Amino acid sequence: MPGALNLAHNIITGKKTVEEACTAYGDIVKEKMNGGNPEYMQKLTFSSQENAADPDKI
């Protein structure tokens, strides 16, 4: 579910506190249940790093 990953990314990067993310998640789910299409649930709102290597592998 992109919504949860987007909120986790926001917590990790400091854009939201855990409390803010919990509130936002509730709002997103309510919007979806009411027939909406929240942006957070459509796709990932962040991009991945192209050169992110696994530090456990050489």
PDB file of N, H, CA, C and O in Angstrom:
ATOM      1  N   MET A   1       0.853  -1.179   0.000  1.00  0.00           N
ATOM      2  CA  MET A   1       0.000   0.000   0.000  1.00  0.00           C
ATOM      3  C   MET A   1       0.898   1.240   0.000  1.00  0.00           C
ATOM      4  O   MET A   1       1.630   1.471   0.963  1.00  0.00           O
ATOM      5  N   PRO A   2       0.849   2.030  -1.059  1.00  0.00           N
ATOM      6  CA  PRO A   2       1.694   3.222  -1.129  1.00  0.00           C
ATOM      7  C   PRO A   2       1.471   4.201   0.019  1.00  0.00           C
ATOM      8  O   PRO A   2       2.407   4.876   0.447  1.00  0.00           O
ATOM      9  N   GLY A   3       0.248   4.286   0.519  1.00  0.00           N
ATOM     10  H   GLY A   3      -0.514   3.738   0.172  1.00  0.00           H
ATOM     11  CA  GLY A   3      -0.040   5.256   1.578  1.00  0.00           C
ATOM     12  C   GLY A   3       0.828   5.052   2.803  1.00  0.00           C
ATOM     13  O   GLY A   3       1.398   6.008   3.329  1.00  0.00           O
ATOM     14  N   ALA A   4       0.933   3.824   3.257  1.00  0.00           N
ATOM     15  H   ALA A   4       0.470   3.048   2.829  1.00  0.00           H
ATOM     16  CA  ALA A   4       1.741   3.527   4.442  1.00  0.00           C
ATOM     17  C   ALA A   4       3.223   3.783   4.170  1.00  0.00           C
ATOM     18  O   ALA A   4       3.932   4.303   5.032  1.00  0.00           O
ATOM     19  N   LEU A   5       3.688   3.423   2.983  1.00  0.00           N
ATOM     20  H   LEU A   5       3.112   3.001   2.283  1.00  0.00           H
ATOM     21  CA  LEU A   5       5.098   3.660   2.639  1.00  0.00           C
ATOM     22  C   LEU A   5       5.396   5.152   2.539  1.00  0.00           C
ATOM     23  O   LEU A   5       6.453   5.607   2.977  1.00  0.00           O
ATOM     24  N   ASN A   6       4.474   5.906   1.969  1.00  0.00           N
ATOM     25  H   ASN A   6       3.616   5.537   1.613  1.00  0.00           H
ATOM     26  CA  ASN A   6       4.667   7.357   1.872  1.00  0.00           C
ATOM     27  C   ASN A   6       4.752   7.980   3.264  1.00  0.00           C
ATOM     28  O   ASN A   6       5.603   8.834   3.513  1.00  0.00           O
ATOM     29  N   LEU A   7       3.880   7.559   4.158  1.00  0.00           N
ATOM     30  H   LEU A   7       3.189   6.865   3.955  1.00  0.00           H
ATOM     31  CA  LEU A   7       3.911   8.105   5.516  1.00  0.00           C
ATOM     32  C   LEU A   7       5.168   7.665   6.255  1.00  0.00           C
ATOM     33  O   LEU A   7       5.756   8.457   6.991  1.00  0.00           O
ATOM     34  N   ALA A   8       5.589   6.421   6.073  1.00  0.00           N
ATOM     35  H   ALA A   8       5.111   5.778   5.475  1.00  0.00           H
ATOM     36  CA  ALA A   8       6.833   5.962   6.702  1.00  0.00           C
ATOM     37  C   ALA A   8       8.013   6.798   6.200  1.00  0.00           C
ATOM     38  O   ALA A   8       8.880   7.185   6.982  1.00  0.00           O
ATOM     39  N   HIS A   9       8.041   7.070   4.911  1.00  0.00           N
ATOM     40  H   HIS A   9       7.336   6.756   4.275  1.00  0.00           H
ATOM     41  CA  HIS A   9       9.113   7.898   4.345  1.00  0.00           C
ATOM     42  C   HIS A   9       9.092   9.301   4.959  1.00  0.00           C
ATOM     43  O   HIS A   9      10.143   9.870   5.254  1.00  0.00           O
ATOM     44  N   ASN A  10       7.903   9.849   5.147  1.00  0.00           N
ATOM     45  H   ASN A  10       7.049   9.387   4.908  1.00  0.00           H
ATOM     46  CA  ASN A  10       7.798  11.172   5.764  1.00  0.00           C
ATOM     47  C   ASN A  10       8.314  11.173   7.195  1.00  0.00           C
ATOM     48  O   ASN A  10       8.927  12.149   7.629  1.00  0.00           O
ATOM     49  N   ILE A  11       8.076  10.098   7.931  1.00  0.00           N
ATOM     50  H   ILE A  11       7.578   9.306   7.578  1.00  0.00           H
ATOM     51  CA  ILE A  11       8.589  10.001   9.298  1.00  0.00           C
ATOM     52  C   ILE A  11      10.109   9.913   9.281  1.00  0.00           C
ATOM     53  O   ILE A  11      10.784  10.621  10.027  1.00  0.00           O
ATOM     54  N   ILE A  12      10.645   9.046   8.432  1.00  0.00           N
ATOM     55  H   ILE A  12      10.097   8.471   7.826  1.00  0.00           H
ATOM     56  CA  ILE A  12      12.089   8.836   8.354  1.00  0.00           C
ATOM     57  C   ILE A  12      12.823  10.103   7.954  1.00  0.00           C
ATOM     58  O   ILE A  12      13.905  10.383   8.469  1.00  0.00           O
ATOM     59  N   THR A  13      12.247  10.866   7.044  1.00  0.00           N
ATOM     60  H   THR A  13      11.368  10.638   6.626  1.00  0.00           H
ATOM     61  CA  THR A  13      12.914  12.080   6.567  1.00  0.00           C
ATOM     62  C   THR A  13      12.597  13.309   7.421  1.00  0.00           C
ATOM     63  O   THR A  13      13.082  14.406   7.146  1.00  0.00           O
ATOM     64  N   GLY A  14      11.779  13.115   8.457  1.00  0.00           N
ATOM     65  H   GLY A  14      11.385  12.223   8.680  1.00  0.00           H
ATOM     66  CA  GLY A  14      11.491  14.210   9.374  1.00  0.00           C
ATOM     67  C   GLY A  14      10.398  15.162   8.914  1.00  0.00           C
ATOM     68  O   GLY A  14      10.216  16.223   9.511  1.00  0.00           O
ATOM     69  N   LYS A  15       9.672  14.806   7.874  1.00  0.00           N
ATOM     70  H   LYS A  15       9.820  13.944   7.389  1.00  0.00           H
ATOM     71  CA  LYS A  15       8.597  15.672   7.379  1.00  0.00           C
ATOM     72  C   LYS A  15       7.347  15.588   8.250  1.00  0.00           C
ATOM     73  O   LYS A  15       6.552  16.526   8.294  1.00  0.00           O
ATOM     74  N   LYS A  16       7.175  14.454   8.948  1.00  0.00           N
ATOM     75  H   LYS A  16       7.821  13.692   8.912  1.00  0.00           H
ATOM     76  CA  LYS A  16       6.044  14.265   9.852  1.00  0.00           C
ATOM     77  C   LYS A  16       6.537  13.546  11.102  1.00  0.00           C
ATOM     78  O   LYS A  16       7.465  12.740  11.050  1.00  0.00           O
ATOM     79  N   THR A  17       5.897  13.856  12.226  1.00  0.00           N
ATOM     80  H   THR A  17       5.143  14.511  12.269  1.00  0.00           H
ATOM     81  CA  THR A  17       6.146  13.085  13.433  1.00  0.00           C
ATOM     82  C   THR A  17       5.298  11.817  13.348  1.00  0.00           C
ATOM     83  O   THR A  17       4.439  11.697  12.476  1.00  0.00           O
ATOM     84  N   VAL A  18       5.540  10.884  14.245  1.00  0.00           N
ATOM     85  H   VAL A  18       6.238  10.981  14.954  1.00  0.00           H
ATOM     86  CA  VAL A  18       4.742   9.668  14.271  1.00  0.00           C
ATOM     87  C   VAL A  18       3.275  10.025  14.518  1.00  0.00           C
ATOM     88  O   VAL A  18       2.379   9.464  13.888  1.00  0.00           O
ATOM     89  N   GLU A  19       3.041  10.947  15.426  1.00  0.00           N
ATOM     90  H   GLU A  19       3.769  11.403  15.939  1.00  0.00           H
ATOM     91  CA  GLU A  19       1.675  11.357  15.730  1.00  0.00           C
ATOM     92  C   GLU A  19       0.992  11.973  14.510  1.00  0.00           C
ATOM     93  O   GLU A  19      -0.167  11.673  14.226  1.00  0.00           O
ATOM     94  N   GLU A  20       1.712  12.833  13.793  1.00  0.00           N
ATOM     95  H   GLU A  20       2.654  13.076  14.024  1.00  0.00           H
ATOM     96  CA  GLU A  20       1.159  13.450  12.580  1.00  0.00           C
ATOM     97  C   GLU A  20       0.851  12.401  11.515  1.00  0.00           C
ATOM     98  O   GLU A  20      -0.166  12.484  10.826  1.00  0.00           O
ATOM     99  N   ALA A  21       1.735  11.414  11.388  1.00  0.00           N
ATOM    100  H   ALA A  21       2.561  11.346  11.948  1.00  0.00           H
ATOM    101  CA  ALA A  21       1.532  10.362  10.399  1.00  0.00           C
ATOM    102  C   ALA A  21       0.320   9.505  10.763  1.00  0.00           C
ATOM    103  O   ALA A  21      -0.447   9.112   9.885  1.00  0.00           O
ATOM    104  N   CYS A  22       0.147   9.217  12.044  1.00  0.00           N
ATOM    105  H   CYS A  22       0.770   9.536  12.757  1.00  0.00           H
ATOM    106  CA  CYS A  22      -1.028   8.433  12.472  1.00  0.00           C
ATOM    107  C   CYS A  22      -2.316   9.179  12.159  1.00  0.00           C
ATOM    108  O   CYS A  22      -3.278   8.589  11.667  1.00  0.00           O
ATOM    109  N   THR A  23      -2.332  10.456  12.440  1.00  0.00           N
ATOM    110  H   THR A  23      -1.551  10.935  12.839  1.00  0.00           H
ATOM    111  CA  THR A  23      -3.513  11.272  12.139  1.00  0.00           C
ATOM    112  C   THR A  23      -3.760  11.320  10.635  1.00  0.00           C
ATOM    113  O   THR A  23      -4.892  11.170  10.176  1.00  0.00           O
ATOM    114  N   ALA A  24      -2.695  11.529   9.879  1.00  0.00           N
ATOM    115  H   ALA A  24      -1.775  11.650  10.252  1.00  0.00           H
ATOM    116  CA  ALA A  24      -2.817  11.593   8.417  1.00  0.00           C
ATOM    117  C   ALA A  24      -3.318  10.260   7.864  1.00  0.00           C
ATOM    118  O   ALA A  24      -4.138  10.248   6.945  1.00  0.00           O
ATOM    119  N   TYR A  25      -2.842   9.145   8.406  1.00  0.00           N
ATOM    120  H   TYR A  25      -2.177   9.155   9.153  1.00  0.00           H
ATOM    121  CA  TYR A  25      -3.262   7.837   7.928  1.00  0.00           C
ATOM    122  C   TYR A  25      -4.767   7.655   8.144  1.00  0.00           C
ATOM    123  O   TYR A  25      -5.476   7.164   7.265  1.00  0.00           O
ATOM    124  N   GLY A  26      -5.238   8.053   9.312  1.00  0.00           N
ATOM    125  H   GLY A  26      -4.662   8.452  10.026  1.00  0.00           H
ATOM    126  CA  GLY A  26      -6.669   7.983   9.584  1.00  0.00           C
ATOM    127  C   GLY A  26      -7.478   8.818   8.613  1.00  0.00           C
ATOM    128  O   GLY A  26      -8.518   8.381   8.120  1.00  0.00           O
ATOM    129  N   ASP A  27      -6.994  10.027   8.340  1.00  0.00           N
ATOM    130  H   ASP A  27      -6.150  10.382   8.740  1.00  0.00           H
ATOM    131  CA  ASP A  27      -7.687  10.908   7.393  1.00  0.00           C
ATOM    132  C   ASP A  27      -7.693  10.318   5.985  1.00  0.00           C
ATOM    133  O   ASP A  27      -8.691  10.410   5.272  1.00  0.00           O
ATOM    134  N   ILE A  28      -6.579   9.714   5.592  1.00  0.00           N
ATOM    135  H   ILE A  28      -5.767   9.639   6.171  1.00  0.00           H
ATOM    136  CA  ILE A  28      -6.463   9.113   4.260  1.00  0.00           C
ATOM    137  C   ILE A  28      -7.433   7.941   4.120  1.00  0.00           C
ATOM    138  O   ILE A  28      -8.104   7.805   3.097  1.00  0.00           O
ATOM    139  N   VAL A  29      -7.503   7.098   5.147  1.00  0.00           N
ATOM    140  H   VAL A  29      -6.958   7.209   5.978  1.00  0.00           H
ATOM    141  CA  VAL A  29      -8.403   5.949   5.100  1.00  0.00           C
ATOM    142  C   VAL A  29      -9.864   6.413   5.061  1.00  0.00           C
ATOM    143  O   VAL A  29     -10.672   5.856   4.319  1.00  0.00           O
ATOM    144  N   LYS A  30     -10.196   7.418   5.848  1.00  0.00           N
ATOM    145  H   LYS A  30      -9.539   7.870   6.451  1.00  0.00           H
ATOM    146  CA  LYS A  30     -11.558   7.957   5.830  1.00  0.00           C
ATOM    147  C   LYS A  30     -11.919   8.487   4.454  1.00  0.00           C
ATOM    148  O   LYS A  30     -13.013   8.238   3.947  1.00  0.00           O
ATOM    149  N   GLU A  31     -10.984   9.224   3.851  1.00  0.00           N
ATOM    150  H   GLU A  31     -10.096   9.425   4.263  1.00  0.00           H
ATOM    151  CA  GLU A  31     -11.237   9.764   2.516  1.00  0.00           C
ATOM    152  C   GLU A  31     -11.479   8.638   1.513  1.00  0.00           C
ATOM    153  O   GLU A  31     -12.393   8.721   0.692  1.00  0.00           O
ATOM    154  N   LYS A  32     -10.666   7.592   1.577  1.00  0.00           N
ATOM    155  H   LYS A  32      -9.923   7.524   2.244  1.00  0.00           H
ATOM    156  CA  LYS A  32     -10.808   6.457   0.665  1.00  0.00           C
ATOM    157  C   LYS A  32     -12.148   5.754   0.892  1.00  0.00           C
ATOM    158  O   LYS A  32     -12.816   5.374  -0.070  1.00  0.00           O
ATOM    159  N   MET A  33     -12.542   5.580   2.142  1.00  0.00           N
ATOM    160  H   MET A  33     -11.999   5.889   2.923  1.00  0.00           H
ATOM    161  CA  MET A  33     -13.809   4.912   2.459  1.00  0.00           C
ATOM    162  C   MET A  33     -15.014   5.733   1.991  1.00  0.00           C
ATOM    163  O   MET A  33     -16.082   5.182   1.723  1.00  0.00           O
ATOM    164  N   ASN A  34     -14.835   7.045   1.898  1.00  0.00           N
ATOM    165  H   ASN A  34     -13.968   7.492   2.116  1.00  0.00           H
ATOM    166  CA  ASN A  34     -15.911   7.922   1.438  1.00  0.00           C
ATOM    167  C   ASN A  34     -15.905   8.110  -0.079  1.00  0.00           C
ATOM    168  O   ASN A  34     -16.581   8.994  -0.605  1.00  0.00           O
ATOM    169  N   GLY A  35     -15.137   7.271  -0.775  1.00  0.00           N
ATOM    170  H   GLY A  35     -14.588   6.553  -0.348  1.00  0.00           H
ATOM    171  CA  GLY A  35     -15.130   7.303  -2.232  1.00  0.00           C
ATOM    172  C   GLY A  35     -14.064   8.178  -2.845  1.00  0.00           C
ATOM    173  O   GLY A  35     -14.013   8.330  -4.066  1.00  0.00           O
ATOM    174  N   GLY A  36     -13.220   8.750  -2.029  1.00  0.00           N
ATOM    175  H   GLY A  36     -13.261   8.627  -1.037  1.00  0.00           H
ATOM    176  CA  GLY A  36     -12.152   9.603  -2.549  1.00  0.00           C
ATOM    177  C   GLY A  36     -10.992   8.792  -3.091  1.00  0.00           C
ATOM    178  O   GLY A  36     -10.967   7.567  -2.977  1.00  0.00           O
ATOM    179  N   ASN A  37     -10.046   9.476  -3.672  1.00  0.00           N
ATOM    180  H   ASN A  37     -10.066  10.472  -3.765  1.00  0.00           H
ATOM    181  CA  ASN A  37      -8.840   8.848  -4.216  1.00  0.00           C
ATOM    182  C   ASN A  37      -7.621   9.651  -3.753  1.00  0.00           C
ATOM    183  O   ASN A  37      -7.027  10.394  -4.536  1.00  0.00           O
ATOM    184  N   PRO A  38      -7.250   9.497  -2.468  1.00  0.00           N
ATOM    185  CA  PRO A  38      -6.153  10.302  -1.927  1.00  0.00           C
ATOM    186  C   PRO A  38      -4.840  10.092  -2.682  1.00  0.00           C
ATOM    187  O   PRO A  38      -4.508   8.974  -3.076  1.00  0.00           O
ATOM    188  N   GLU A  39      -4.108  11.174  -2.874  1.00  0.00           N
ATOM    189  H   GLU A  39      -4.378  12.082  -2.554  1.00  0.00           H
ATOM    190  CA  GLU A  39      -2.823  11.107  -3.586  1.00  0.00           C
ATOM    191  C   GLU A  39      -1.879  10.105  -2.921  1.00  0.00           C
ATOM    192  O   GLU A  39      -1.163   9.376  -3.608  1.00  0.00           O
ATOM    193  N   TYR A  40      -1.875  10.069  -1.597  1.00  0.00           N
ATOM    194  H   TYR A  40      -2.457  10.661  -1.039  1.00  0.00           H
ATOM    195  CA  TYR A  40      -0.985   9.176  -0.869  1.00  0.00           C
ATOM    196  C   TYR A  40      -1.222   7.706  -1.207  1.00  0.00           C
ATOM    197  O   TYR A  40      -0.319   6.885  -1.044  1.00  0.00           O
ATOM    198  N   MET A  41      -2.417   7.364  -1.673  1.00  0.00           N
ATOM    199  H   MET A  41      -3.151   8.031  -1.806  1.00  0.00           H
ATOM    200  CA  MET A  41      -2.736   5.974  -1.988  1.00  0.00           C
ATOM    201  C   MET A  41      -2.616   5.659  -3.472  1.00  0.00           C
ATOM    202  O   MET A  41      -2.787   4.507  -3.873  1.00  0.00           O
ATOM    203  N   GLN A  42      -2.327   6.652  -4.286  1.00  0.00           N
ATOM    204  H   GLN A  42      -2.189   7.587  -3.961  1.00  0.00           H
ATOM    205  CA  GLN A  42      -2.239   6.439  -5.734  1.00  0.00           C
ATOM    206  C   GLN A  42      -0.883   5.900  -6.155  1.00  0.00           C
ATOM    207  O   GLN A  42      -0.795   5.002  -6.992  1.00  0.00           O
ATOM    208  N   LYS A  43       0.170   6.451  -5.573  1.00  0.00           N
ATOM    209  H   LYS A  43       0.099   7.180  -4.892  1.00  0.00           H
ATOM    210  CA  LYS A  43       1.532   6.067  -5.970  1.00  0.00           C
ATOM    211  C   LYS A  43       2.496   6.533  -4.892  1.00  0.00           C
ATOM    212  O   LYS A  43       2.120   7.268  -3.978  1.00  0.00           O
ATOM    213  N   LEU A  44       3.734   6.101  -5.009  1.00  0.00           N
ATOM    214  H   LEU A  44       4.040   5.504  -5.751  1.00  0.00           H
ATOM    215  CA  LEU A  44       4.758   6.586  -4.093  1.00  0.00           C
ATOM    216  C   LEU A  44       5.018   8.059  -4.388  1.00  0.00           C
ATOM    217  O   LEU A  44       5.090   8.464  -5.548  1.00  0.00           O
ATOM    218  N   THR A  45       5.157   8.846  -3.341  1.00  0.00           N
ATOM    219  H   THR A  45       5.099   8.517  -2.399  1.00  0.00           H
ATOM    220  CA  THR A  45       5.380  10.287  -3.515  1.00  0.00           C
ATOM    221  C   THR A  45       6.855  10.647  -3.378  1.00  0.00           C
ATOM    222  O   THR A  45       7.202  11.822  -3.260  1.00  0.00           O
ATOM    223  N   PHE A  46       7.710   9.649  -3.394  1.00  0.00           N
ATOM    224  H   PHE A  46       7.428   8.695  -3.490  1.00  0.00           H
ATOM    225  CA  PHE A  46       9.150   9.872  -3.318  1.00  0.00           C
ATOM    226  C   PHE A  46       9.817   8.950  -4.325  1.00  0.00           C
ATOM    227  O   PHE A  46       9.221   7.970  -4.772  1.00  0.00           O
ATOM    228  N   SER A  47      11.049   9.268  -4.679  1.00  0.00           N
ATOM    229  H   SER A  47      11.533  10.064  -4.316  1.00  0.00           H
ATOM    230  CA  SER A  47      11.772   8.413  -5.624  1.00  0.00           C
ATOM    231  C   SER A  47      12.863   7.655  -4.877  1.00  0.00           C
ATOM    232  O   SER A  47      13.330   8.080  -3.820  1.00  0.00           O
ATOM    233  N   SER A  48      13.250   6.540  -5.446  1.00  0.00           N
ATOM    234  H   SER A  48      12.870   6.195  -6.304  1.00  0.00           H
ATOM    235  CA  SER A  48      14.306   5.736  -4.831  1.00  0.00           C
ATOM    236  C   SER A  48      15.664   6.228  -5.299  1.00  0.00           C
ATOM    237  O   SER A  48      15.779   6.937  -6.299  1.00  0.00           O
ATOM    238  N   GLN A  49      16.679   5.840  -4.562  1.00  0.00           N
ATOM    239  H   GLN A  49      16.586   5.264  -3.750  1.00  0.00           H
ATOM    240  CA  GLN A  49      18.044   6.199  -4.943  1.00  0.00           C
ATOM    241  C   GLN A  49      18.559   5.156  -5.924  1.00  0.00           C
ATOM    242  O   GLN A  49      18.443   3.955  -5.682  1.00  0.00           O
ATOM    243  N   GLU A  50      19.122   5.612  -7.019  1.00  0.00           N
ATOM    244  H   GLU A  50      19.216   6.588  -7.216  1.00  0.00           H
ATOM    245  CA  GLU A  50      19.587   4.677  -8.040  1.00  0.00           C
ATOM    246  C   GLU A  50      20.814   3.889  -7.604  1.00  0.00           C
ATOM    247  O   GLU A  50      20.943   2.720  -7.968  1.00  0.00           O
ATOM    248  N   ASN A  51      21.705   4.483  -6.848  1.00  0.00           N
ATOM    249  H   ASN A  51      21.600   5.432  -6.552  1.00  0.00           H
ATOM    250  CA  ASN A  51      22.956   3.828  -6.466  1.00  0.00           C
ATOM    251  C   ASN A  51      22.944   3.370  -5.011  1.00  0.00           C
ATOM    252  O   ASN A  51      23.983   3.377  -4.351  1.00  0.00           O
ATOM    253  N   ALA A  52      21.801   2.982  -4.517  1.00  0.00           N
ATOM    254  H   ALA A  52      20.957   2.977  -5.053  1.00  0.00           H
ATOM    255  CA  ALA A  52      21.694   2.524  -3.132  1.00  0.00           C
ATOM    256  C   ALA A  52      22.094   1.047  -3.067  1.00  0.00           C
ATOM    257  O   ALA A  52      21.296   0.164  -3.379  1.00  0.00           O
ATOM    258  N   ALA A  53      23.314   0.798  -2.666  1.00  0.00           N
ATOM    259  H   ALA A  53      23.963   1.515  -2.413  1.00  0.00           H
ATOM    260  CA  ALA A  53      23.810  -0.566  -2.590  1.00  0.00           C
ATOM    261  C   ALA A  53      23.450  -1.181  -1.250  1.00  0.00           C
ATOM    262  O   ALA A  53      23.244  -0.474  -0.263  1.00  0.00           O
ATOM    263  N   ASP A  54      23.377  -2.491  -1.224  1.00  0.00           N
ATOM    264  H   ASP A  54      23.544  -3.065  -2.025  1.00  0.00           H
ATOM    265  CA  ASP A  54      23.157  -3.222   0.012  1.00  0.00           C
ATOM    266  C   ASP A  54      24.479  -3.238   0.770  1.00  0.00           C
ATOM    267  O   ASP A  54      25.450  -3.812   0.276  1.00  0.00           O
ATOM    268  N   PRO A  55      24.551  -2.624   1.957  1.00  0.00           N
ATOM    269  CA  PRO A  55      25.834  -2.557   2.670  1.00  0.00           C
ATOM    270  C   PRO A  55      26.346  -3.918   3.134  1.00  0.00           C
ATOM    271  O   PRO A  55      27.517  -4.044   3.493  1.00  0.00           O
ATOM    272  N   ASP A  56      25.481  -4.944   3.133  1.00  0.00           N
ATOM    273  H   ASP A  56      24.530  -4.841   2.841  1.00  0.00           H
ATOM    274  CA  ASP A  56      25.916  -6.280   3.537  1.00  0.00           C
ATOM    275  C   ASP A  56      26.575  -7.055   2.407  1.00  0.00           C
ATOM    276  O   ASP A  56      27.122  -8.136   2.626  1.00  0.00           O
ATOM    277  N   LYS A  57      26.524  -6.509   1.206  1.00  0.00           N
ATOM    278  H   LYS A  57      26.080  -5.631   1.027  1.00  0.00           H
ATOM    279  CA  LYS A  57      27.112  -7.204   0.063  1.00  0.00           C
ATOM    280  C   LYS A  57      28.193  -6.327  -0.556  1.00  0.00           C
ATOM    281  O   LYS A  57      28.071  -5.104  -0.622  1.00  0.00           O
ATOM    282  N   ILE A  58      29.231  -6.976  -0.997  1.00  0.00           N
ATOM    283  H   ILE A  58      29.330  -7.970  -0.944  1.00  0.00           H
ATOM    284  CA  ILE A  58      30.347  -6.255  -1.623  1.00  0.00           C
ATOM    285  C   ILE A  58      30.340  -6.482  -3.109  1.00  0.00           C
ATOM    286  O   ILE A  58      31.201  -5.959  -3.817  1.00  0.00           O
TER     287      ILE A  58
END
